[in-house]
């Protein structure tokens, strides 16, 4: 039903999500070094949005993989 390429695609998407999660955390750390309050607020909210979206996508991909694994396990 689900080929190896489907599992590989899910793993690649999770890794991409982890990359953007780490990127968002790095932006969040870097924004505390900014002197301008406007730049700080913009970078702070942008990094939080990146972190929120990437964490949600990672969780969604993991839940999808778990559901497919349970379906495949029940079929055998």
N, C-alpha and C positions, 0 to 999 in steps of 0.2 A: 504494500500500500504506500508507505512512505519510503523513498529511496535514500541512499546514502547522501545524495546531493541536498535533500531537504534538511537533513541533520547538519550537514556541513554549512549550509546557508544560515541556519539558526545560530550555530556557533560563531560564524563570522559576524552576524548582526549583534550578538552579545558582546563580542570583542570590540566592535565599533562603538557600542554603547558605553563600554568600560573606558575606552579612549576619551570619549566626550565627557564622561563623568570626571575623569582625572583632569581633563582640560578645564572644566568648570571649577574644580577645586583650586587649581593653580591660579585661575583668574581671580577667584575669591581671595586667595592669600595675597596676590599682587595688588588688589584694589585697596588694601589697608595701607599701602605705602604711598598712595596718592595724596597730594596736598590740597587740590581743589575739591571743595565739597560736592559740586555738581558732577564732576568726573567720578568721584567716589560713589555717589548714589547711582549713577548710570551703570558703572561697572559692577557694583554690588548686586543690583537687581538683574542685570544680564547674566551674571554668573549663577545666581540662584535659579534663574529660568533654565539655563543649560543643565544644571545639576538635576532639577526636577524632571525635565523631559527625558533626559538620558536614563535616570533611575527608573522612571516609569516604563520606558521601553525595555530595559533589561529585565525588569520584573515580568512584563508581559510576555517576552520571549521565553523566559524560564517556565512560566506557567503553561504556555502552549506546549513546550517540550514535555513537561510532566503529564499533561493530559493525553498527548499522543502516545507516550510511553505506556500509560495505564491502559489505553485502548488496545495497543498492540500486545500487551501482556495478557489481557483478558481473552484475546482471540486465540492465543496458543494454548 
